[in-house]
Amino acid sequence: MASIDDVFHQLQTVNNNLTLLHTDNVAETNAVNQVNTSIGTLTAAVNTGFAQTVNALTVLAQIEEAMARLLFHLTQQTDTMICALEHVSRNTCGILTQTTIQTRLQTQMAGDLQDLEDVTEIAYPAATVEHAKLAKLKAEIERCCPPEVPPPACTYEPCPAPRPIPMPDLPKIPDQPRPPG
């Protein structure tokens, strides 16, 4: 049979083991709490980083939208310039064609008119004097009452231009934290 001292020693051993278990349990609880705190800090950092990423992507989306509007406006302006250049090109071609024809005709007519004038003056000297008097009177009348000027052959028709687009109010891209290094 075991003596009271044996039972007492057994109880002390059990008590020491319980104290050791309690100390180990406290240490494990502290370690779990530290891990939970680290996880909470990591979660907060991930959430902050995610929010900053979403904000930066929102800013980039706003900038891209403004760029798309500006690009569309520039496309409209380019269409207007192409239209105006087509008008200039068509008009220039027509003017060059008419100038070539008229120059050739005027060159031929200049010689023919001089010949007619010379022949007329010789054949009808009295009519030549009367013609000069009539020309002088006509010039005086035109000084007082000038003849009606015919309308121009061409009037400019501007191409439709897009309305000016205001400079967009672009958001500022947030500063990104630099990694330690």
C-alpha positions as CSV (number, residue, x, y, z in Angstrom):
1,M,0.0,0.0,0.0
2,A,1.1,3.5,-0.7
3,S,1.9,5.7,2.0
4,I,0.7,9.2,2.5
5,D,4.0,10.6,1.5
6,D,3.8,8.6,-1.8
7,V,0.3,10.1,-2.4
8,F,1.6,13.6,-1.5
9,H,4.6,13.2,-3.9
10,Q,2.2,12.0,-6.6
11,L,-0.1,15.0,-6.0
12,Q,2.9,17.4,-6.2
13,T,4.0,15.8,-9.5
14,V,0.4,16.1,-10.9
15,N,0.3,19.7,-9.7
16,N,3.6,20.5,-11.3
17,N,2.4,18.9,-14.6
18,L,-0.8,20.9,-14.4
19,T,1.2,24.1,-13.8
20,L,3.4,23.2,-16.9
21,L,0.2,22.6,-18.9
22,H,-1.2,25.9,-17.8
23,T,2.0,27.7,-18.8
24,D,2.1,26.0,-22.2
25,N,-1.6,26.9,-22.8
26,V,-1.0,30.5,-21.9
27,A,2.0,30.6,-24.3
28,E,-0.1,29.0,-27.1
29,T,-2.9,31.5,-26.5
30,N,-0.5,34.4,-26.7
31,A,1.0,33.0,-29.9
32,V,-2.5,32.6,-31.4
33,N,-3.4,36.2,-30.4
34,Q,-0.2,37.4,-32.1
35,V,-1.1,35.5,-35.2
36,N,-4.6,36.9,-35.1
37,T,-3.1,40.5,-34.7
38,S,-0.8,39.9,-37.6
39,I,-3.6,38.6,-39.8
40,G,-5.7,41.6,-38.9
41,T,-2.8,44.0,-39.8
42,L,-2.3,42.1,-43.1
43,T,-6.0,42.2,-43.9
44,A,-6.1,46.0,-43.2
45,A,-3.0,46.4,-45.5
46,V,-4.6,44.3,-48.2
47,N,-7.9,46.2,-48.0
48,T,-6.1,49.6,-48.1
49,G,-4.0,48.4,-51.1
50,F,-7.1,47.2,-52.9
51,A,-8.9,50.5,-52.2
52,Q,-5.9,52.4,-53.6
53,T,-5.8,50.2,-56.7
54,V,-9.5,50.7,-57.3
55,N,-9.1,54.5,-56.9
56,A,-6.1,54.5,-59.3
57,L,-8.1,52.4,-61.9
58,T,-11.1,54.8,-61.6
59,V,-8.7,57.7,-62.3
60,L,-7.3,55.9,-65.3
61,A,-10.8,55.1,-66.6
62,Q,-11.7,58.8,-66.3
63,I,-8.6,59.8,-68.2
64,E,-9.2,57.2,-70.9
65,E,-12.8,58.5,-71.3
66,A,-11.6,62.1,-71.7
67,M,-9.0,60.9,-74.2
68,A,-11.7,59.1,-76.2
69,R,-13.8,62.3,-76.3
70,L,-10.8,64.3,-77.4
71,L,-9.9,61.7,-80.1
72,F,-13.5,61.8,-81.4
73,H,-13.4,65.6,-81.6
74,L,-10.1,65.5,-83.4
75,T,-11.6,63.0,-85.9
76,Q,-14.5,65.5,-86.5
77,Q,-12.0,68.3,-87.1
78,T,-10.0,66.1,-89.5
79,D,-13.2,65.3,-91.5
80,T,-13.9,69.1,-91.7
81,M,-10.3,69.8,-93.0
82,I,-10.6,67.0,-95.6
83,C,-13.9,68.5,-96.8
84,A,-12.3,72.0,-97.1
85,L,-9.3,70.5,-98.9
86,E,-11.7,68.7,-101.4
87,H,-13.4,72.1,-102.1
88,V,-10.0,73.8,-102.6
89,S,-8.8,70.9,-104.8
90,R,-12.0,70.9,-107.0
91,N,-12.0,74.7,-107.3
92,T,-8.3,74.8,-108.1
93,C,-8.7,72.2,-110.9
94,G,-11.6,74.1,-112.4
95,I,-9.8,77.5,-112.2
96,L,-6.7,76.0,-113.9
97,T,-8.8,74.4,-116.6
98,Q,-10.7,77.7,-117.3
99,T,-7.5,79.8,-117.1
100,T,-5.8,77.6,-119.7
101,I,-8.8,77.9,-122.1
102,Q,-9.3,81.6,-121.5
103,T,-5.6,82.4,-122.0
104,R,-5.5,80.6,-125.3
105,L,-8.7,82.4,-126.5
106,Q,-7.5,85.8,-125.3
107,T,-4.2,85.4,-127.1
108,Q,-6.0,84.6,-130.4
109,M,-8.6,87.4,-129.8
110,A,-5.9,90.1,-129.1
111,G,-4.4,89.8,-132.5
112,D,-7.8,89.6,-134.2
113,L,-9.1,92.7,-132.4
114,Q,-6.1,94.8,-133.2
115,D,-6.5,93.9,-136.9
116,L,-10.2,94.8,-136.8
117,E,-9.5,98.1,-135.1
118,D,-6.9,99.0,-137.6
119,V,-9.2,98.1,-140.6
120,T,-12.1,100.0,-139.0
121,E,-10.1,103.2,-138.4
122,I,-8.9,103.2,-142.0
123,A,-12.3,102.4,-143.6
124,Y,-14.4,104.7,-141.3
125,P,-12.4,107.7,-140.1
126,A,-15.5,109.7,-139.2
127,A,-17.0,106.8,-137.3
128,T,-13.8,106.5,-135.4
129,V,-14.0,110.1,-134.2
130,E,-17.7,109.6,-133.2
131,H,-16.8,106.4,-131.4
132,A,-14.1,108.2,-129.4
133,K,-16.6,111.0,-128.4
134,L,-19.2,108.3,-127.4
135,A,-16.6,106.5,-125.3
136,K,-15.7,109.7,-123.4
137,L,-19.5,110.3,-122.7
138,K,-19.9,106.7,-121.5
139,A,-17.0,107.1,-119.2
140,E,-18.5,110.2,-117.6
141,I,-21.9,108.5,-117.1
142,E,-20.2,105.4,-115.5
143,R,-18.4,107.7,-113.1
144,C,-21.8,109.0,-111.9
145,C,-23.7,105.8,-112.2
146,P,-21.5,102.7,-112.4
147,P,-22.9,99.6,-114.0
148,E,-24.2,96.8,-111.9
149,V,-21.5,94.3,-111.0
150,P,-22.4,90.7,-111.7
151,P,-22.3,88.3,-108.8
152,P,-19.1,86.3,-108.3
153,A,-19.0,82.9,-110.1
154,C,-18.1,81.2,-106.8
155,T,-19.1,81.7,-103.3
156,Y,-17.4,80.0,-100.4
157,E,-19.4,77.5,-98.5
158,P,-17.6,76.5,-95.3
159,C,-17.7,72.8,-94.2
160,P,-19.5,72.1,-91.0
161,A,-17.1,72.3,-88.1
162,P,-17.5,70.5,-84.8
163,R,-18.1,72.5,-81.7
164,P,-14.9,73.2,-79.7
165,I,-14.5,70.7,-76.8
166,P,-13.4,72.1,-73.5
167,M,-10.3,70.8,-71.8
168,P,-11.5,68.0,-69.6
169,D,-11.1,68.3,-65.8
170,L,-8.9,65.3,-65.4
171,P,-8.4,63.8,-61.9
172,K,-4.9,63.8,-60.4
173,I,-3.3,60.3,-60.4
174,P,-2.6,59.5,-56.7
175,D,1.0,59.1,-55.7
176,Q,1.9,55.5,-55.3
177,P,4.0,54.5,-52.3
178,R,7.5,53.4,-53.3
179,P,8.6,50.0,-52.2
180,P,11.5,50.0,-49.8
181,G,14.7,49.3,-51.6
